[in-house]
Amino acid sequence: MQLHKFKIGESLVYSPGRFDFLKAAGLFEVTRLLPPLGVELQYRVKDVASGQERVVRESQLHQP
């Protein structure tokens, strides 16, 4: 069983993938830990500036 690298409440930088051209990069807060999609863990995150929420893969998040 994989463990999530990041915790709820942690602020992280989201970097969209090359096919996520409609999604803006920025500072996001982790709101939920989600099960994996295939082999990669997922998170529900909230944009600190706009409050918009989305689901992202662990590889799209990193420390500021």
N, C-alpha and C positions, 0 to 999 in steps of 0.2 A: 504494500500500500504506500502510495506517494504522500508526502507531507507538503503542505503549502509553504512556500518560501516567505510569503508576506502575511501580515496579521490584519485583522479588522481594525479600522481606525488609522492605519498607517497611510501617510501621504507619499505618493509616488508619481513619477513622470510616466505618462502614457505616450508611446511612440507607435502610431498606426503602421500597419504593413503596407506594402506597395500597392495592394489592391483595395485598401481602405482610404482612398483619396478624398472621400466626403467627410471623413472623421478628422477632427482637429486634435493635434497633440496638445499636451498641457499637464497641469498638476491635478491629480485625482486622488480621492480617498477611498480606501477599500471598505465596502459596506457588507459584503458577504463572501464567504468561501464557497465555491461551487465544485461539483465533481468534474473529473477530467472529460475532455472532448478528445477521444482517441487516447493519445499518450500524454497530452499536455493539460495541466491543471488550468482552471478558469477562475475568474473573480468577477464579482459585480462591483463596479466602481462608480463614484459620483464626481463629476467635474466640480472642483472647488469654486470656480468663477461663476458658472451658469446654473449649477445644480442638476444638470442633465446626467442621467445614469445610463450605463451600458455594460455589456459583458465583454471581457477581454481575456486573452490568453496570457499566461505567466511570462512568456518571452517578450510580450509587448510592454512590460512594466520594468522600471528600474529606479534606483534611489536617486534623489535630486542631487 
